Amino acid sequence: MSARPSSPNKRIERPPSGQHKTAGPYSPVLTVSAGTLVAISGQGPIDEDGRVVGDTIEDQARLTLANCLRQLNAAGAGFEDVFKVTVYLKDMADWERFNAVYRECFREPFPARTAIQAVLWGGILVEIEMLAAPPERRDDA
């Protein structure tokens, strides 16, 4: 899973004066030109048999992002089309380790992002939901 070049559908806006330096790979303000929007529900580190896989945040983040990419691809989108990500972490102490994996998938302009510490079920350390704006596709093509 390596990051592809960013979609031409999104661009970083100049942050407002007084904007703090970002604490990770995300854009504080992003403009999206979209004819189609794709929303994927929260994905976790769950295999096709419904089992939670991975004991570390890195392993779980990789599988969770792979599951996100599978959902995006089903709708004709990829990571390069994502403009908003919400990350739910069981423990915010995993933030930097999660970001190291996240950077493997995304390039600038990074999606706008929110990260929340949350109670997650069944040994899950991370859950991710995304919004994407892929280039319009023609169903008759």
Order of alpha helices (4+ residues) and beta strands (2+ residues): beta-beta-beta-alpha-beta-alpha-beta-beta
